[in-house]
Amino acid sequence: MTSAGGNTLILTRRYTPTWAIVLAIVGLLLFFVGLLLLLVKETETVTIALTETEVGTRVSISGVATQSMVARLNTVLLAMPQVTA
């Protein structure tokens, strides 16, 4: 997690995908080359920007993320209190 400015947050997650782990295990049984699949990494980066508006705060989210990260972000945003004037 890094800050790109006063109102912008960048979330970056680097991980080994499930398919690479499964193929590495299968490949290890057949050849030691399967271990090379563990070097495969995927990165997802999401930028969250907050902008003040007349009626509150606008949240802009852009980037590439897995369904699980999108679900977690939605949960956090929906849990925030709604303030009405």
N, C-alpha and C positions, 0 to 999 in steps of 0.2 A: 504494500500500500504506500503510495507516494502522493504528495500534494503538488499539483501543477499550478497552484495559485491560491488566492484567498478563498475562493468558493468552488474549487475543483479538486476532485479526488480521483486517483487512478488506481484501480484494483488489478493486479496482475497475478495469475496463478499458472505455474509451470508444473506439469505432471506427466507421468508415464501412462498412456492410455491402456485400458483393460485389454484390448486386442493384442497389444504388444506383449503384455505379461503372459497371456495365454499362449501365444505363438512361441514365446521364449521358453516356456515350460515344455511344450511339445517339441520344439527344436532342440532343446537340451537332451531330450531322450534320444533323438536321432543323431544330432550333430552338436558340437560345441558352438557352432555358429549361431545357434539360438540365443546365446548370451548377448550377441550384438544387438538384438531387438530391444534389450533393456536400455539401450542408449537412445531410443526413440523418445522424444519429448514433444508435447503439445503445449502451447501457450494460449491462454485466453486473457484478453485485456478489456476491461470495462471502464469507461470514463463517466463519472457522475459529476454534473455541474449544477450548482444551485444559483438561481437568479431571483432577485427580489422583484415582485410585481405589486400592483396597487392593492390586491386582495390577499397577498400572502407570499409564498415562495414557490417558484416553479422548479421542478426537478427534471433535468434532462439526462437520460442515460443512453450511451452509445457504445458500440463495440461488439465483440464476439464473445459469447459465453455459452456454457452448457445449460441444459434445461434445469439442472439442479441449482446452478448459481442464479438463474433467472427467478426460480421459485423462491429462493432465499431472499433475494432483493425485494420481490413482491411482498413477502411476509413482513419484512422490516418496514416497507413503505406503508402498508395497510395498517400496521400497528401504531403508526404515528397519530397523535391526537389531531382531530380536525377542529380548528378554531373558527367560529363564526362570529361575525360582528353584529 
